[in-house]
């Protein structure tokens, strides 16, 4: 019975002990990367929307400052 309880506790700990932290980046750096990616995605969506509605002349360039 003790072994069964021990296995259950270890399985529960293994299930809930998964982390999303990356060892290469601090939480602040990771948040900045995610925000930058979302920002660029939204800016590209605005470019696509403007292109569909013909609000700007056709071009392969974006008006946004992209690093």
PDB file of N, H, CA, C and O in Angstrom:
ATOM      1  N   UNK A   1       0.818  -1.190   0.000  1.00  0.00           N
ATOM      2  CA  UNK A   1       0.000   0.000   0.000  1.00  0.00           C
ATOM      3  C   UNK A   1       0.865   1.259   0.000  1.00  0.00           C
ATOM      4  O   UNK A   1       0.550   2.240  -0.673  1.00  0.00           O
ATOM      5  N   UNK A   2       1.947   1.218   0.755  1.00  0.00           N
ATOM      6  H   UNK A   2       2.202   0.420   1.301  1.00  0.00           H
ATOM      7  CA  UNK A   2       2.829   2.376   0.805  1.00  0.00           C
ATOM      8  C   UNK A   2       3.478   2.634  -0.548  1.00  0.00           C
ATOM      9  O   UNK A   2       3.664   3.781  -0.954  1.00  0.00           O
ATOM     10  N   UNK A   3       3.813   1.573  -1.225  1.00  0.00           N
ATOM     11  H   UNK A   3       3.663   0.641  -0.895  1.00  0.00           H
ATOM     12  CA  UNK A   3       4.445   1.722  -2.547  1.00  0.00           C
ATOM     13  C   UNK A   3       3.460   2.360  -3.522  1.00  0.00           C
ATOM     14  O   UNK A   3       3.841   3.213  -4.323  1.00  0.00           O
ATOM     15  N   UNK A   4       2.208   1.953  -3.455  1.00  0.00           N
ATOM     16  H   UNK A   4       1.898   1.260  -2.803  1.00  0.00           H
ATOM     17  CA  UNK A   4       1.185   2.529  -4.331  1.00  0.00           C
ATOM     18  C   UNK A   4       1.002   4.019  -4.057  1.00  0.00           C
ATOM     19  O   UNK A   4       0.884   4.810  -4.993  1.00  0.00           O
ATOM     20  N   UNK A   5       0.977   4.401  -2.805  1.00  0.00           N
ATOM     21  H   UNK A   5       1.072   3.758  -2.045  1.00  0.00           H
ATOM     22  CA  UNK A   5       0.861   5.817  -2.445  1.00  0.00           C
ATOM     23  C   UNK A   5       2.098   6.579  -2.906  1.00  0.00           C
ATOM     24  O   UNK A   5       1.983   7.695  -3.412  1.00  0.00           O
ATOM     25  N   UNK A   6       3.279   5.988  -2.738  1.00  0.00           N
ATOM     26  H   UNK A   6       3.373   5.081  -2.327  1.00  0.00           H
ATOM     27  CA  UNK A   6       4.516   6.624  -3.176  1.00  0.00           C
ATOM     28  C   UNK A   6       4.541   6.819  -4.694  1.00  0.00           C
ATOM     29  O   UNK A   6       4.953   7.870  -5.186  1.00  0.00           O
ATOM     30  N   UNK A   7       4.102   5.813  -5.418  1.00  0.00           N
ATOM     31  H   UNK A   7       3.767   4.960  -5.018  1.00  0.00           H
ATOM     32  CA  UNK A   7       4.042   5.929  -6.883  1.00  0.00           C
ATOM     33  C   UNK A   7       3.042   7.017  -7.281  1.00  0.00           C
ATOM     34  O   UNK A   7       3.301   7.793  -8.200  1.00  0.00           O
ATOM     35  N   UNK A   8       1.906   7.072  -6.593  1.00  0.00           N
ATOM     36  H   UNK A   8       1.695   6.441  -5.846  1.00  0.00           H
ATOM     37  CA  UNK A   8       0.911   8.109  -6.875  1.00  0.00           C
ATOM     38  C   UNK A   8       1.455   9.505  -6.601  1.00  0.00           C
ATOM     39  O   UNK A   8       1.228  10.423  -7.389  1.00  0.00           O
ATOM     40  N   UNK A   9       2.168   9.674  -5.498  1.00  0.00           N
ATOM     41  H   UNK A   9       2.353   8.929  -4.857  1.00  0.00           H
ATOM     42  CA  UNK A   9       2.754  10.979  -5.187  1.00  0.00           C
ATOM     43  C   UNK A   9       3.823  11.380  -6.198  1.00  0.00           C
ATOM     44  O   UNK A   9       3.891  12.536  -6.616  1.00  0.00           O
ATOM     45  N   UNK A  10       4.651  10.426  -6.586  1.00  0.00           N
ATOM     46  H   UNK A  10       4.596   9.487  -6.247  1.00  0.00           H
ATOM     47  CA  UNK A  10       5.691  10.723  -7.583  1.00  0.00           C
ATOM     48  C   UNK A  10       5.084  11.051  -8.942  1.00  0.00           C
ATOM     49  O   UNK A  10       5.561  11.953  -9.631  1.00  0.00           O
ATOM     50  N   UNK A  11       4.039  10.329  -9.332  1.00  0.00           N
ATOM     51  H   UNK A  11       3.652   9.597  -8.772  1.00  0.00           H
ATOM     52  CA  UNK A  11       3.381  10.617 -10.611  1.00  0.00           C
ATOM     53  C   UNK A  11       2.717  11.995 -10.569  1.00  0.00           C
ATOM     54  O   UNK A  11       2.766  12.743 -11.545  1.00  0.00           O
ATOM     55  N   UNK A  12       2.102  12.321  -9.444  1.00  0.00           N
ATOM     56  H   UNK A  12       2.062  11.713  -8.651  1.00  0.00           H
ATOM     57  CA  UNK A  12       1.486  13.646  -9.309  1.00  0.00           C
ATOM     58  C   UNK A  12       2.521  14.755  -9.335  1.00  0.00           C
ATOM     59  O   UNK A  12       2.310  15.795  -9.959  1.00  0.00           O
ATOM     60  N   UNK A  13       3.640  14.534  -8.657  1.00  0.00           N
ATOM     61  H   UNK A  13       3.811  13.690  -8.151  1.00  0.00           H
ATOM     62  CA  UNK A  13       4.702  15.540  -8.658  1.00  0.00           C
ATOM     63  C   UNK A  13       5.300  15.700 -10.044  1.00  0.00           C
ATOM     64  O   UNK A  13       5.625  16.813 -10.458  1.00  0.00           O
ATOM     65  N   UNK A  14       5.445  14.599 -10.758  1.00  0.00           N
ATOM     66  H   UNK A  14       5.180  13.695 -10.422  1.00  0.00           H
ATOM     67  CA  UNK A  14       6.003  14.683 -12.111  1.00  0.00           C
ATOM     68  C   UNK A  14       5.040  15.385 -13.064  1.00  0.00           C
ATOM     69  O   UNK A  14       5.467  16.091 -13.978  1.00  0.00           O
ATOM     70  N   UNK A  15       3.755  15.192 -12.850  1.00  0.00           N
ATOM     71  H   UNK A  15       3.408  14.618 -12.108  1.00  0.00           H
ATOM     72  CA  UNK A  15       2.755  15.819 -13.714  1.00  0.00           C
ATOM     73  C   UNK A  15       2.682  17.324 -13.490  1.00  0.00           C
ATOM     74  O   UNK A  15       2.591  18.098 -14.443  1.00  0.00           O
ATOM     75  N   UNK A  16       2.722  17.730 -12.237  1.00  0.00           N
ATOM     76  H   UNK A  16       2.796  17.102 -11.462  1.00  0.00           H
ATOM     77  CA  UNK A  16       2.548  19.150 -11.928  1.00  0.00           C
ATOM     78  C   UNK A  16       3.865  19.902 -11.795  1.00  0.00           C
ATOM     79  O   UNK A  16       3.863  21.098 -11.505  1.00  0.00           O
ATOM     80  N   UNK A  17       4.974  19.230 -11.998  1.00  0.00           N
ATOM     81  H   UNK A  17       4.975  18.259 -12.234  1.00  0.00           H
ATOM     82  CA  UNK A  17       6.281  19.870 -11.842  1.00  0.00           C
ATOM     83  C   UNK A  17       6.901  20.218 -13.194  1.00  0.00           C
ATOM     84  O   UNK A  17       8.123  20.336 -13.294  1.00  0.00           O
ATOM     85  N   UNK A  18       6.104  20.381 -14.210  1.00  0.00           N
ATOM     86  H   UNK A  18       5.112  20.285 -14.129  1.00  0.00           H
ATOM     87  CA  UNK A  18       6.632  20.792 -15.507  1.00  0.00           C
ATOM     88  C   UNK A  18       6.718  22.306 -15.521  1.00  0.00           C
ATOM     89  O   UNK A  18       5.828  22.990 -15.017  1.00  0.00           O
ATOM     90  N   UNK A  19       7.769  22.818 -16.087  1.00  0.00           N
ATOM     91  H   UNK A  19       8.492  22.262 -16.496  1.00  0.00           H
ATOM     92  CA  UNK A  19       7.955  24.259 -16.098  1.00  0.00           C
ATOM     93  C   UNK A  19       8.038  24.794 -17.510  1.00  0.00           C
ATOM     94  O   UNK A  19       8.376  24.072 -18.448  1.00  0.00           O
ATOM     95  N   UNK A  20       7.728  26.064 -17.644  1.00  0.00           N
ATOM     96  H   UNK A  20       7.454  26.650 -16.882  1.00  0.00           H
ATOM     97  CA  UNK A  20       7.786  26.714 -18.940  1.00  0.00           C
ATOM     98  C   UNK A  20       8.968  27.672 -19.019  1.00  0.00           C
ATOM     99  O   UNK A  20       9.101  28.423 -19.986  1.00  0.00           O
ATOM    100  N   UNK A  21       9.810  27.647 -18.022  1.00  0.00           N
ATOM    101  H   UNK A  21       9.702  27.038 -17.236  1.00  0.00           H
ATOM    102  CA  UNK A  21      10.940  28.566 -18.012  1.00  0.00           C
ATOM    103  C   UNK A  21      12.023  28.064 -18.958  1.00  0.00           C
ATOM    104  O   UNK A  21      12.310  26.868 -19.013  1.00  0.00           O
ATOM    105  N   UNK A  22      12.608  28.975 -19.686  1.00  0.00           N
ATOM    106  H   UNK A  22      12.375  29.946 -19.642  1.00  0.00           H
ATOM    107  CA  UNK A  22      13.728  28.624 -20.542  1.00  0.00           C
ATOM    108  C   UNK A  22      15.011  29.053 -19.854  1.00  0.00           C
ATOM    109  O   UNK A  22      15.098  30.177 -19.358  1.00  0.00           O
ATOM    110  N   UNK A  23      16.003  28.186 -19.816  1.00  0.00           N
ATOM    111  H   UNK A  23      15.933  27.274 -20.219  1.00  0.00           H
ATOM    112  CA  UNK A  23      17.224  28.538 -19.095  1.00  0.00           C
ATOM    113  C   UNK A  23      18.046  29.626 -19.786  1.00  0.00           C
ATOM    114  O   UNK A  23      18.924  30.227 -19.166  1.00  0.00           O
ATOM    115  N   UNK A  24      17.768  29.880 -21.051  1.00  0.00           N
ATOM    116  H   UNK A  24      17.055  29.392 -21.554  1.00  0.00           H
ATOM    117  CA  UNK A  24      18.582  30.846 -21.783  1.00  0.00           C
ATOM    118  C   UNK A  24      18.145  32.288 -21.548  1.00  0.00           C
ATOM    119  O   UNK A  24      18.947  33.207 -21.714  1.00  0.00           O
ATOM    120  N   UNK A  25      16.893  32.501 -21.167  1.00  0.00           N
ATOM    121  H   UNK A  25      16.242  31.754 -21.032  1.00  0.00           H
ATOM    122  CA  UNK A  25      16.366  33.851 -21.031  1.00  0.00           C
ATOM    123  C   UNK A  25      15.747  34.047 -19.659  1.00  0.00           C
ATOM    124  O   UNK A  25      15.173  33.123 -19.083  1.00  0.00           O
ATOM    125  N   UNK A  26      15.871  35.255 -19.147  1.00  0.00           N
ATOM    126  H   UNK A  26      16.338  36.005 -19.615  1.00  0.00           H
ATOM    127  CA  UNK A  26      15.177  35.593 -17.914  1.00  0.00           C
ATOM    128  C   UNK A  26      13.706  35.838 -18.262  1.00  0.00           C
ATOM    129  O   UNK A  26      13.369  36.021 -19.432  1.00  0.00           O
ATOM    130  N   UNK A  27      12.836  35.844 -17.259  1.00  0.00           N
ATOM    131  H   UNK A  27      13.109  35.696 -16.309  1.00  0.00           H
ATOM    132  CA  UNK A  27      11.418  36.111 -17.560  1.00  0.00           C
ATOM    133  C   UNK A  27      11.186  37.461 -18.247  1.00  0.00           C
ATOM    134  O   UNK A  27      10.292  37.580 -19.084  1.00  0.00           O
ATOM    135  N   UNK A  28      11.972  38.461 -17.906  1.00  0.00           N
ATOM    136  H   UNK A  28      12.699  38.364 -17.227  1.00  0.00           H
ATOM    137  CA  UNK A  28      11.825  39.773 -18.545  1.00  0.00           C
ATOM    138  C   UNK A  28      12.221  39.712 -20.015  1.00  0.00           C
ATOM    139  O   UNK A  28      11.535  40.266 -20.875  1.00  0.00           O
ATOM    140  N   UNK A  29      13.341  39.028 -20.299  1.00  0.00           N
ATOM    141  H   UNK A  29      13.898  38.578 -19.601  1.00  0.00           H
ATOM    142  CA  UNK A  29      13.784  38.898 -21.691  1.00  0.00           C
ATOM    143  C   UNK A  29      12.785  38.072 -22.500  1.00  0.00           C
ATOM    144  O   UNK A  29      12.490  38.401 -23.649  1.00  0.00           O
ATOM    145  N   UNK A  30      12.273  37.018 -21.909  1.00  0.00           N
ATOM    146  H   UNK A  30      12.512  36.752 -20.975  1.00  0.00           H
ATOM    147  CA  UNK A  30      11.303  36.165 -22.594  1.00  0.00           C
ATOM    148  C   UNK A  30      10.031  36.951 -22.915  1.00  0.00           C
ATOM    149  O   UNK A  30       9.473  36.828 -24.005  1.00  0.00           O
ATOM    150  N   UNK A  31       9.584  37.751 -21.963  1.00  0.00           N
ATOM    151  H   UNK A  31      10.037  37.851 -21.077  1.00  0.00           H
ATOM    152  CA  UNK A  31       8.398  38.582 -22.179  1.00  0.00           C
ATOM    153  C   UNK A  31       8.642  39.594 -23.287  1.00  0.00           C
ATOM    154  O   UNK A  31       7.751  39.847 -24.097  1.00  0.00           O
ATOM    155  N   UNK A  32       9.831  40.175 -23.335  1.00  0.00           N
ATOM    156  H   UNK A  32      10.556  39.969 -22.677  1.00  0.00           H
ATOM    157  CA  UNK A  32      10.159  41.143 -24.390  1.00  0.00           C
ATOM    158  C   UNK A  32      10.166  40.461 -25.759  1.00  0.00           C
ATOM    159  O   UNK A  32       9.703  41.043 -26.739  1.00  0.00           O
ATOM    160  N   UNK A  33      10.685  39.235 -25.835  1.00  0.00           N
ATOM    161  H   UNK A  33      11.062  38.762 -25.038  1.00  0.00           H
ATOM    162  CA  UNK A  33      10.684  38.501 -27.109  1.00  0.00           C
ATOM    163  C   UNK A  33       9.260  38.218 -27.573  1.00  0.00           C
ATOM    164  O   UNK A  33       8.937  38.391 -28.748  1.00  0.00           O
ATOM    165  N   UNK A  34       8.416  37.785 -26.650  1.00  0.00           N
ATOM    166  H   UNK A  34       8.679  37.644 -25.696  1.00  0.00           H
ATOM    167  CA  UNK A  34       7.027  37.480 -27.011  1.00  0.00           C
ATOM    168  C   UNK A  34       6.300  38.740 -27.451  1.00  0.00           C
ATOM    169  O   UNK A  34       5.582  38.725 -28.451  1.00  0.00           O
ATOM    170  N   UNK A  35       6.481  39.837 -26.712  1.00  0.00           N
ATOM    171  H   UNK A  35       7.064  39.849 -25.900  1.00  0.00           H
ATOM    172  CA  UNK A  35       5.820  41.101 -27.072  1.00  0.00           C
ATOM    173  C   UNK A  35       6.296  41.612 -28.422  1.00  0.00           C
ATOM    174  O   UNK A  35       5.494  42.111 -29.211  1.00  0.00           O
ATOM    175  N   UNK A  36       7.597  41.494 -28.701  1.00  0.00           N
ATOM    176  H   UNK A  36       8.249  41.089 -28.060  1.00  0.00           H
ATOM    177  CA  UNK A  36       8.125  41.945 -29.989  1.00  0.00           C
ATOM    178  C   UNK A  36       7.544  41.113 -31.130  1.00  0.00           C
ATOM    179  O   UNK A  36       7.202  41.653 -32.182  1.00  0.00           O
ATOM    180  N   UNK A  37       7.434  39.818 -30.926  1.00  0.00           N
ATOM    181  H   UNK A  37       7.711  39.379 -30.072  1.00  0.00           H
ATOM    182  CA  UNK A  37       6.883  38.938 -31.961  1.00  0.00           C
ATOM    183  C   UNK A  37       5.419  39.265 -32.230  1.00  0.00           C
ATOM    184  O   UNK A  37       5.006  39.363 -33.385  1.00  0.00           O
ATOM    185  N   UNK A  38       4.629  39.434 -31.163  1.00  0.00           N
ATOM    186  H   UNK A  38       4.965  39.354 -30.225  1.00  0.00           H
ATOM    187  CA  UNK A  38       3.221  39.793 -31.342  1.00  0.00           C
ATOM    188  C   UNK A  38       3.083  41.148 -32.018  1.00  0.00           C
ATOM    189  O   UNK A  38       2.214  41.332 -32.870  1.00  0.00           O
ATOM    190  N   UNK A  39       3.934  42.095 -31.644  1.00  0.00           N
ATOM    191  H   UNK A  39       4.640  41.945 -30.952  1.00  0.00           H
ATOM    192  CA  UNK A  39       3.875  43.425 -32.229  1.00  0.00           C
ATOM    193  C   UNK A  39       4.142  43.380 -33.730  1.00  0.00           C
ATOM    194  O   UNK A  39       3.428  44.004 -34.514  1.00  0.00           O
ATOM    195  N   UNK A  40       5.175  42.638 -34.122  1.00  0.00           N
ATOM    196  H   UNK A  40       5.755  42.131 -33.485  1.00  0.00           H
ATOM    197  CA  UNK A  40       5.478  42.523 -35.553  1.00  0.00           C
ATOM    198  C   UNK A  40       4.354  41.815 -36.304  1.00  0.00           C
ATOM    199  O   UNK A  40       4.038  42.176 -37.438  1.00  0.00           O
ATOM    200  N   UNK A  41       3.758  40.819 -35.679  1.00  0.00           N
ATOM    201  H   UNK A  41       4.014  40.526 -34.758  1.00  0.00           H
ATOM    202  CA  UNK A  41       2.639  40.120 -36.310  1.00  0.00           C
ATOM    203  C   UNK A  41       1.455  41.043 -36.544  1.00  0.00           C
ATOM    204  O   UNK A  41       0.838  41.012 -37.609  1.00  0.00           O
ATOM    205  N   UNK A  42       1.136  41.865 -35.548  1.00  0.00           N
ATOM    206  H   UNK A  42       1.636  41.890 -34.682  1.00  0.00           H
ATOM    207  CA  UNK A  42       0.024  42.807 -35.715  1.00  0.00           C
ATOM    208  C   UNK A  42       0.347  43.864 -36.760  1.00  0.00           C
ATOM    209  O   UNK A  42      -0.532  44.265 -37.523  1.00  0.00           O
ATOM    210  N   UNK A  43       1.586  44.319 -36.807  1.00  0.00           N
ATOM    211  H   UNK A  43       2.300  43.994 -36.187  1.00  0.00           H
ATOM    212  CA  UNK A  43       1.964  45.314 -37.815  1.00  0.00           C
ATOM    213  C   UNK A  43       1.872  44.725 -39.220  1.00  0.00           C
ATOM    214  O   UNK A  43       1.456  45.412 -40.154  1.00  0.00           O
ATOM    215  N   UNK A  44       2.258  43.462 -39.377  1.00  0.00           N
ATOM    216  H   UNK A  44       2.596  42.905 -38.619  1.00  0.00           H
ATOM    217  CA  UNK A  44       2.135  42.825 -40.681  1.00  0.00           C
ATOM    218  C   UNK A  44       0.669  42.642 -41.059  1.00  0.00           C
ATOM    219  O   UNK A  44       0.311  42.747 -42.233  1.00  0.00           O
ATOM    220  N   UNK A  45      -0.176  42.369 -40.073  1.00  0.00           N
ATOM    221  H   UNK A  45       0.115  42.284 -39.120  1.00  0.00           H
ATOM    222  CA  UNK A  45      -1.610  42.248 -40.348  1.00  0.00           C
ATOM    223  C   UNK A  45      -2.182  43.586 -40.814  1.00  0.00           C
ATOM    224  O   UNK A  45      -3.025  43.619 -41.710  1.00  0.00           O
ATOM    225  N   UNK A  46      -1.732  44.687 -40.215  1.00  0.00           N
ATOM    226  H   UNK A  46      -1.047  44.660 -39.487  1.00  0.00           H
ATOM    227  CA  UNK A  46      -2.166  46.020 -40.646  1.00  0.00           C
ATOM    228  C   UNK A  46      -1.702  46.272 -42.081  1.00  0.00           C
ATOM    229  O   UNK A  46      -2.463  46.802 -42.891  1.00  0.00           O
ATOM    230  N   UNK A  47      -0.463  45.899 -42.404  1.00  0.00           N
ATOM    231  H   UNK A  47       0.156  45.468 -41.747  1.00  0.00           H
ATOM    232  CA  UNK A  47       0.029  46.039 -43.774  1.00  0.00           C
ATOM    233  C   UNK A  47      -0.832  45.250 -44.751  1.00  0.00           C
ATOM    234  O   UNK A  47      -1.173  45.749 -45.823  1.00  0.00           O
ATOM    235  N   UNK A  48      -1.189  44.007 -44.382  1.00  0.00           N
ATOM    236  H   UNK A  48      -0.912  43.602 -43.510  1.00  0.00           H
ATOM    237  CA  UNK A  48      -2.025  43.182 -45.257  1.00  0.00           C
ATOM    238  C   UNK A  48      -3.411  43.788 -45.433  1.00  0.00           C
ATOM    239  O   UNK A  48      -3.951  43.798 -46.539  1.00  0.00           O
ATOM    240  N   UNK A  49      -3.980  44.288 -44.358  1.00  0.00           N
ATOM    241  H   UNK A  49      -3.542  44.279 -43.459  1.00  0.00           H
ATOM    242  CA  UNK A  49      -5.304  44.895 -44.416  1.00  0.00           C
ATOM    243  C   UNK A  49      -5.287  46.136 -45.308  1.00  0.00           C
ATOM    244  O   UNK A  49      -6.185  46.336 -46.126  1.00  0.00           O
ATOM    245  N   UNK A  50      -4.258  46.964 -45.140  1.00  0.00           N
ATOM    246  H   UNK A  50      -3.529  46.801 -44.475  1.00  0.00           H
ATOM    247  CA  UNK A  50      -4.140  48.156 -45.980  1.00  0.00           C
ATOM    248  C   UNK A  50      -3.933  47.778 -47.448  1.00  0.00           C
ATOM    249  O   UNK A  50      -4.429  48.462 -48.342  1.00  0.00           O
ATOM    250  N   UNK A  51      -3.213  46.707 -47.690  1.00  0.00           N
ATOM    251  H   UNK A  51      -2.810  46.151 -46.963  1.00  0.00           H
ATOM    252  CA  UNK A  51      -2.983  46.260 -49.056  1.00  0.00           C
ATOM    253  C   UNK A  51      -4.281  45.771 -49.698  1.00  0.00           C
ATOM    254  O   UNK A  51      -4.546  46.059 -50.866  1.00  0.00           O
ATOM    255  N   UNK A  52      -5.082  45.038 -48.941  1.00  0.00           N
ATOM    256  H   UNK A  52      -4.867  44.804 -47.993  1.00  0.00           H
ATOM    257  CA  UNK A  52      -6.348  44.526 -49.469  1.00  0.00           C
ATOM    258  C   UNK A  52      -7.302  45.670 -49.789  1.00  0.00           C
ATOM    259  O   UNK A  52      -8.002  45.632 -50.801  1.00  0.00           O
ATOM    260  N   UNK A  53      -7.334  46.686 -48.931  1.00  0.00           N
ATOM    261  H   UNK A  53      -6.766  46.717 -48.109  1.00  0.00           H
ATOM    262  CA  UNK A  53      -8.227  47.820 -49.151  1.00  0.00           C
ATOM    263  C   UNK A  53      -7.621  48.896 -50.051  1.00  0.00           C
ATOM    264  O   UNK A  53      -8.241  49.934 -50.281  1.00  0.00           O
ATOM    265  N   UNK A  54      -6.431  48.656 -50.554  1.00  0.00           N
ATOM    266  H   UNK A  54      -5.928  47.812 -50.368  1.00  0.00           H
ATOM    267  CA  UNK A  54      -5.723  49.570 -51.447  1.00  0.00           C
ATOM    268  C   UNK A  54      -5.554  50.948 -50.814  1.00  0.00           C
ATOM    269  O   UNK A  54      -5.742  51.967 -51.478  1.00  0.00           O
ATOM    270  N   UNK A  55      -5.203  50.979 -49.545  1.00  0.00           N
ATOM    271  H   UNK A  55      -5.050  50.152 -49.005  1.00  0.00           H
ATOM    272  CA  UNK A  55      -5.011  52.246 -48.847  1.00  0.00           C
ATOM    273  C   UNK A  55      -3.610  52.817 -49.072  1.00  0.00           C
ATOM    274  O   UNK A  55      -3.380  54.009 -48.873  1.00  0.00           O
ATOM    275  N   UNK A  56      -2.696  51.973 -49.482  1.00  0.00           N
ATOM    276  H   UNK A  56      -2.883  51.005 -49.644  1.00  0.00           H
ATOM    277  CA  UNK A  56      -1.335  52.424 -49.783  1.00  0.00           C
ATOM    278  C   UNK A  56      -0.922  51.862 -51.134  1.00  0.00           C
ATOM    279  O   UNK A  56      -1.480  50.858 -51.578  1.00  0.00           O
ATOM    280  N   UNK A  57       0.035  52.484 -51.790  1.00  0.00           N
ATOM    281  H   UNK A  57       0.488  53.299 -51.429  1.00  0.00           H
ATOM    282  CA  UNK A  57       0.480  51.942 -53.070  1.00  0.00           C
ATOM    283  C   UNK A  57       1.115  50.558 -52.874  1.00  0.00           C
ATOM    284  O   UNK A  57       1.691  50.281 -51.821  1.00  0.00           O
ATOM    285  N   UNK A  58       1.010  49.703 -53.879  1.00  0.00           N
ATOM    286  H   UNK A  58       0.543  49.928 -54.734  1.00  0.00           H
ATOM    287  CA  UNK A  58       1.563  48.351 -53.743  1.00  0.00           C
ATOM    288  C   UNK A  58       3.083  48.394 -53.558  1.00  0.00           C
ATOM    289  O   UNK A  58       3.792  49.132 -54.242  1.00  0.00           O
ATOM    290  N   UNK A  59       3.544  47.603 -52.637  1.00  0.00           N
ATOM    291  H   UNK A  59       2.968  47.004 -52.081  1.00  0.00           H
ATOM    292  CA  UNK A  59       4.968  47.540 -52.345  1.00  0.00           C
ATOM    293  C   UNK A  59       5.245  46.285 -51.547  1.00  0.00           C
ATOM    294  O   UNK A  59       4.354  45.750 -50.887  1.00  0.00           O
ATOM    295  N   UNK A  60       6.481  45.817 -51.608  1.00  0.00           N
ATOM    296  H   UNK A  60       7.204  46.252 -52.144  1.00  0.00           H
ATOM    297  CA  UNK A  60       6.881  44.678 -50.791  1.00  0.00           C
ATOM    298  C   UNK A  60       7.505  45.140 -49.480  1.00  0.00           C
ATOM    299  O   UNK A  60       7.914  44.319 -48.660  1.00  0.00           O
ATOM    300  N   UNK A  61       7.576  46.452 -49.285  1.00  0.00           N
ATOM    301  H   UNK A  61       7.243  47.119 -49.951  1.00  0.00           H
ATOM    302  CA  UNK A  61       8.188  47.010 -48.079  1.00  0.00           C
ATOM    303  C   UNK A  61       7.124  47.352 -47.054  1.00  0.00           C
ATOM    304  O   UNK A  61       5.962  47.577 -47.394  1.00  0.00           O
ATOM    305  N   UNK A  62       7.533  47.386 -45.803  1.00  0.00           N
ATOM    306  H   UNK A  62       8.476  47.203 -45.526  1.00  0.00           H
ATOM    307  CA  UNK A  62       6.633  47.767 -44.734  1.00  0.00           C
ATOM    308  C   UNK A  62       6.984  49.170 -44.257  1.00  0.00           C
ATOM    309  O   UNK A  62       8.127  49.608 -44.387  1.00  0.00           O
ATOM    310  N   UNK A  63       5.993  49.878 -43.702  1.00  0.00           N
ATOM    311  H   UNK A  63       5.064  49.522 -43.596  1.00  0.00           H
ATOM    312  CA  UNK A  63       6.256  51.213 -43.203  1.00  0.00           C
ATOM    313  C   UNK A  63       6.798  51.159 -41.792  1.00  0.00           C
ATOM    314  O   UNK A  63       7.249  52.175 -41.263  1.00  0.00           O
ATOM    315  N   UNK A  64       6.763  49.991 -41.173  1.00  0.00           N
ATOM    316  H   UNK A  64       6.397  49.165 -41.603  1.00  0.00           H
ATOM    317  CA  UNK A  64       7.187  49.845 -39.782  1.00  0.00           C
ATOM    318  C   UNK A  64       8.690  49.684 -39.710  1.00  0.00           C
ATOM    319  O   UNK A  64       9.316  49.130 -40.613  1.00  0.00           O
ATOM    320  N   UNK A  65       9.255  50.172 -38.631  1.00  0.00           N
ATOM    321  H   UNK A  65       8.746  50.622 -37.897  1.00  0.00           H
ATOM    322  CA  UNK A  65      10.690  50.002 -38.372  1.00  0.00           C
ATOM    323  C   UNK A  65      10.912  48.599 -37.837  1.00  0.00           C
ATOM    324  O   UNK A  65      10.528  48.290 -36.709  1.00  0.00           O
ATOM    325  N   UNK A  66      11.526  47.757 -38.638  1.00  0.00           N
ATOM    326  H   UNK A  66      11.839  48.008 -39.555  1.00  0.00           H
ATOM    327  CA  UNK A  66      11.762  46.366 -38.265  1.00  0.00           C
ATOM    328  C   UNK A  66      13.260  46.150 -38.144  1.00  0.00           C
ATOM    329  O   UNK A  66      14.016  46.475 -39.060  1.00  0.00           O
ATOM    330  N   UNK A  67      13.686  45.607 -37.022  1.00  0.00           N
ATOM    331  H   UNK A  67      13.072  45.344 -36.278  1.00  0.00           H
ATOM    332  CA  UNK A  67      15.109  45.347 -36.815  1.00  0.00           C
ATOM    333  C   UNK A  67      15.542  44.113 -37.534  1.00  0.00           C
ATOM    334  O   UNK A  67      16.714  43.741 -37.471  1.00  0.00           O
TER     335      UNK A  67
END
